[in-house]
Amino acid sequence: MANQPEEGTQGHDDDQLFAYAKEAGAGTEEVKGCIQAKSFGDYIEQHTQAVLSAPQGGVNVTGTPTILVNDRQYTWATNEDLVSSERFAQFVQLSTAE
């Protein structure tokens, strides 16, 4: 989320996306090829429209980030809450324990 482009802008180019993939440890030629070919473009478009057009687990998704685990929505009050791995891990454990 720290590198999210402004809403309504074109977004990052392929080289920047690949640089982020490399930072995350996924900097393979296969990943680079998928980015360049936009291999998942149709999938992303179709699923984005599906998610935005109907409730998901009883939640109306209106934007990002929307985080659902077992139909439970992760909520936060501050940016620190949003990016807290400990807090998120607790949420996942509670959501998957039921």
SEDREN-125366 format. One record per residue (C-alpha): residue number from 0; x, y, z. Coordinates in Angstrom, 2 decimals. Layout:
N
<node NUM, <X, Y, Z>>
...
//
This chain:
98
<node 0, <0.00, 0.00, 0.00>>
<node 1, <2.95, 2.31, 0.58>>
<node 2, <3.61, 2.38, -3.18>>
<node 3, <-0.02, 2.55, -4.31>>
<node 4, <-0.45, 5.10, -7.13>>
<node 5, <-3.10, 7.80, -6.84>>
<node 6, <-6.60, 6.60, -7.65>>
<node 7, <-7.55, 7.25, -11.26>>
<node 8, <-3.95, 7.43, -12.49>>
<node 9, <-2.37, 5.01, -14.93>>
<node 10, <-0.29, 3.39, -12.21>>
<node 11, <3.17, 1.87, -12.28>>
<node 12, <4.81, 0.74, -15.50>>
<node 13, <6.02, -2.82, -16.06>>
<node 14, <9.59, -2.04, -15.00>>
<node 15, <8.46, -0.62, -11.66>>
<node 16, <6.13, -3.56, -11.04>>
<node 17, <9.00, -5.94, -11.72>>
<node 18, <11.23, -3.95, -9.35>>
<node 19, <8.60, -4.42, -6.62>>
<node 20, <8.44, -8.14, -7.43>>
<node 21, <12.22, -8.37, -7.08>>
<node 22, <12.09, -6.56, -3.72>>
<node 23, <9.53, -9.13, -2.57>>
<node 24, <11.72, -12.04, -3.68>>
<node 25, <9.72, -12.87, -6.82>>
<node 26, <12.06, -11.39, -9.40>>
<node 27, <12.13, -14.30, -11.83>>
<node 28, <11.99, -14.14, -15.60>>
<node 29, <8.67, -16.00, -15.43>>
<node 30, <7.19, -13.23, -13.27>>
<node 31, <8.66, -10.58, -15.54>>
<node 32, <7.06, -12.28, -18.55>>
<node 33, <3.67, -12.42, -16.81>>
<node 34, <3.88, -8.72, -16.00>>
<node 35, <4.85, -7.79, -19.54>>
<node 36, <2.21, -10.02, -21.15>>
<node 37, <-0.43, -8.94, -18.63>>
<node 38, <-1.17, -12.64, -18.25>>
<node 39, <-3.72, -12.10, -15.50>>
<node 40, <-5.28, -8.90, -16.89>>
<node 41, <-8.61, -10.47, -17.88>>
<node 42, <-8.83, -12.41, -14.62>>
<node 43, <-8.24, -9.25, -12.57>>
<node 44, <-10.77, -7.23, -14.55>>
<node 45, <-13.46, -9.92, -14.33>>
<node 46, <-12.99, -10.54, -10.62>>
<node 47, <-12.76, -6.85, -9.79>>
<node 48, <-16.13, -6.28, -11.44>>
<node 49, <-17.63, -9.33, -9.69>>
<node 50, <-16.41, -8.22, -6.28>>
<node 51, <-17.61, -4.65, -6.75>>
<node 52, <-21.04, -5.66, -8.05>>
<node 53, <-22.14, -8.07, -5.30>>
<node 54, <-21.53, -8.38, -1.55>>
<node 55, <-18.66, -10.63, -0.56>>
<node 56, <-19.43, -12.51, 2.64>>
<node 57, <-22.06, -9.91, 3.43>>
<node 58, <-19.63, -7.04, 2.88>>
<node 59, <-20.06, -4.46, 0.13>>
<node 60, <-16.57, -3.91, -1.22>>
<node 61, <-16.08, -0.30, -2.25>>
<node 62, <-12.32, -0.05, -2.55>>
<node 63, <-8.95, -1.12, -1.32>>
<node 64, <-7.87, -2.33, 1.00>>
<node 65, <-10.79, -4.58, 1.86>>
<node 66, <-9.59, -7.65, 3.69>>
<node 67, <-11.84, -10.64, 4.31>>
<node 68, <-10.91, -13.94, 5.96>>
<node 69, <-13.68, -16.53, 6.20>>
<node 70, <-16.21, -13.77, 5.50>>
<node 71, <-14.96, -11.66, 8.42>>
<node 72, <-13.73, -8.16, 7.61>>
<node 73, <-10.45, -6.91, 9.00>>
<node 74, <-10.89, -3.40, 10.36>>
<node 75, <-8.41, -0.85, 11.66>>
<node 76, <-8.45, 2.60, 13.21>>
<node 77, <-4.97, 3.76, 12.23>>
<node 78, <-2.41, 3.06, 9.52>>
<node 79, <-0.31, 1.37, 12.20>>
<node 80, <-3.20, -1.05, 12.83>>
<node 81, <-3.49, -1.73, 9.11>>
<node 82, <0.16, -2.68, 8.68>>
<node 83, <0.63, -4.45, 12.02>>
<node 84, <1.63, -8.04, 11.26>>
<node 85, <0.92, -9.06, 14.87>>
<node 86, <-2.58, -7.59, 14.81>>
<node 87, <-3.33, -9.15, 11.43>>
<node 88, <-2.02, -12.54, 12.57>>
<node 89, <-4.38, -12.41, 15.56>>
<node 90, <-7.28, -11.56, 13.24>>
<node 91, <-6.44, -14.48, 10.93>>
<node 92, <-6.13, -16.89, 13.86>>
<node 93, <-9.52, -15.82, 15.23>>
<node 94, <-11.14, -15.95, 11.80>>
<node 95, <-9.84, -19.41, 11.00>>
<node 96, <-10.47, -20.89, 14.45>>
<node 97, <-14.23, -20.71, 14.07>>
//
